[in-house]
Amino acid sequence: CSGITPGVSALPKRYGTSLRSSKPKVPLIQGLRNPGMRNRHWESLSEDIGIVVKPKSTLTFSKCLDMGLMEHVDQIAKIAEVAGKEFAIEQALEKMEKDWAPVNLEILAYKETGTFIMKAAEEISQLLDDHIVMTQAMSFSPYSALIP
């Protein structure tokens, strides 16, 4: 170990121990930081574990540990998983809406019948078909019913 700055050789041991002790906390961090967590999820979580948990700027990870949330990591992970799946559906729906924003549909009178038809380019028809399939798949998801 000659040529190594004094104290550097102790770093792997010191930080390795710190990382190992932090590893069990990762599921808690992932659950609490899930971008899909909405007020309904936080309320459900609070009710399930009997501790009021509200996301706000003053809520730190240290406070979460002090509140004893590590004891409820399984319930937190379960609710966060549901929230994540709902969030994925919400994101897909938002993407579909954005896909349709620039589309202009041409509606034409059909002969002299008083009815109208939509003239659509092939790419519009393909987009519609794709979105119908996606929407049908989403409608069968047990998580779609939970989205208000």
C-alpha positions as CSV (number, residue, x, y, z in Angstrom):
1,C,0.0,0.0,0.0
2,S,2.9,2.3,-0.4
3,G,2.2,5.5,-2.3
4,I,-1.4,5.7,-1.0
5,T,-2.4,8.8,0.8
6,P,-2.9,8.0,4.5
7,G,-6.5,7.2,5.3
8,V,-7.5,6.4,1.7
9,S,-7.1,2.7,2.3
10,A,-9.8,2.9,5.1
11,L,-12.4,4.5,2.8
12,P,-13.7,1.3,1.2
13,K,-14.2,-0.3,4.6
14,R,-15.9,2.8,6.1
15,Y,-18.2,3.5,3.1
16,G,-18.8,-0.2,2.4
17,T,-20.2,-0.5,5.9
18,S,-22.3,2.6,5.4
19,L,-23.7,1.3,2.1
20,R,-24.5,-2.1,3.6
21,S,-26.4,-0.5,6.4
22,S,-28.3,1.7,4.0
23,K,-29.4,-1.1,1.6
24,P,-32.4,-2.2,3.7
25,K,-33.7,1.4,3.5
26,V,-33.8,1.5,-0.3
27,P,-37.3,0.1,-0.7
28,L,-38.6,2.7,1.7
29,I,-36.9,5.5,-0.3
30,Q,-38.3,4.1,-3.5
31,G,-41.8,3.8,-2.1
32,L,-41.9,7.3,-0.7
33,R,-40.3,8.9,-3.8
34,N,-42.6,7.1,-6.3
35,P,-43.8,9.8,-8.7
36,G,-47.2,8.2,-9.0
37,M,-48.0,8.7,-5.3
38,R,-51.1,11.0,-5.2
39,N,-53.1,12.3,-2.2
40,R,-55.3,9.2,-2.3
41,H,-52.3,7.0,-1.9
42,W,-50.9,9.0,1.0
43,E,-54.2,8.9,2.7
44,S,-54.6,5.2,2.1
45,L,-51.0,4.6,3.4
46,S,-51.7,6.8,6.5
47,E,-54.8,4.8,7.2
48,D,-53.2,1.4,6.7
49,I,-50.2,2.0,9.0
50,G,-51.9,4.3,11.5
51,I,-49.3,7.1,11.0
52,V,-50.2,10.3,9.2
53,V,-47.7,10.7,6.4
54,K,-48.0,13.8,4.2
55,P,-45.5,14.7,1.6
56,K,-44.3,18.2,2.2
57,S,-41.1,20.1,2.0
58,T,-40.4,19.6,5.7
59,L,-40.7,15.8,5.5
60,T,-37.2,14.4,5.5
61,F,-36.0,10.9,5.3
62,S,-34.7,11.2,8.8
63,K,-38.1,12.2,10.0
64,C,-39.6,9.2,8.1
65,L,-37.2,6.9,10.0
66,D,-38.0,8.6,13.3
67,M,-41.7,8.0,12.6
68,G,-41.0,4.3,12.3
69,L,-41.8,3.9,8.7
70,M,-39.2,1.2,8.2
71,E,-41.5,-1.1,10.2
72,H,-44.2,-0.6,7.5
73,V,-42.0,-0.8,4.4
74,D,-44.1,-3.7,3.0
75,Q,-47.3,-1.7,3.1
76,I,-45.5,1.3,1.7
77,A,-44.0,-0.7,-1.2
78,K,-47.5,-2.2,-2.0
79,I,-49.2,1.1,-2.2
80,A,-46.3,2.6,-4.1
81,E,-46.5,-0.2,-6.6
82,V,-50.2,0.4,-7.2
83,A,-49.5,4.1,-7.5
84,G,-46.7,3.4,-10.1
85,K,-49.0,1.3,-12.2
86,E,-51.7,3.9,-12.2
87,F,-49.1,6.5,-13.0
88,A,-48.0,4.5,-16.0
89,I,-51.5,4.4,-17.3
90,E,-51.9,8.2,-16.7
91,Q,-48.7,8.8,-18.6
92,A,-49.8,6.7,-21.6
93,L,-53.1,8.5,-21.7
94,E,-51.3,11.9,-21.7
95,K,-49.1,10.7,-24.5
96,M,-52.1,9.7,-26.5
97,E,-53.7,13.1,-26.0
98,K,-50.5,14.8,-27.1
99,D,-50.3,12.5,-30.2
100,W,-53.7,13.8,-31.3
101,A,-53.2,17.5,-30.6
102,P,-51.6,18.3,-34.0
103,V,-54.0,16.1,-36.0
104,N,-56.5,17.8,-38.2
105,L,-59.4,15.8,-39.4
106,E,-61.2,16.5,-42.6
107,I,-65.0,16.0,-42.5
108,L,-66.7,15.8,-45.8
109,A,-70.4,15.6,-46.8
110,Y,-71.2,12.2,-48.2
111,K,-72.9,12.6,-51.5
112,E,-76.2,14.2,-50.9
113,T,-77.3,12.0,-48.0
114,G,-77.1,14.5,-45.2
115,T,-74.4,12.4,-43.5
116,F,-70.7,13.1,-43.3
117,I,-67.5,11.0,-43.5
118,M,-64.1,11.6,-42.2
119,K,-61.2,11.6,-44.7
120,A,-58.1,10.2,-43.0
121,A,-54.6,9.7,-44.1
122,E,-53.0,6.3,-43.5
123,E,-50.9,7.5,-40.6
124,I,-54.0,8.9,-38.9
125,S,-55.8,5.6,-39.3
126,Q,-52.7,3.7,-37.9
127,L,-52.5,6.1,-34.9
128,L,-56.2,5.5,-34.2
129,D,-55.8,1.7,-34.5
130,D,-52.8,1.8,-32.2
131,H,-54.6,3.9,-29.6
132,I,-57.7,1.7,-29.7
133,V,-55.5,-1.3,-28.9
134,M,-53.7,0.5,-26.1
135,T,-56.9,1.8,-24.6
136,Q,-58.5,-1.6,-24.7
137,A,-55.5,-3.1,-22.9
138,M,-55.6,-0.3,-20.3
139,S,-59.3,-0.9,-19.7
140,F,-58.5,-4.5,-18.7
141,S,-55.9,-3.4,-16.1
142,P,-57.1,-3.6,-12.5
143,Y,-55.3,-0.3,-11.9
144,S,-57.3,1.7,-14.5
145,A,-60.4,1.6,-12.3
146,L,-58.6,3.3,-9.5
147,I,-57.7,6.4,-11.5
148,P,-60.3,9.2,-10.9
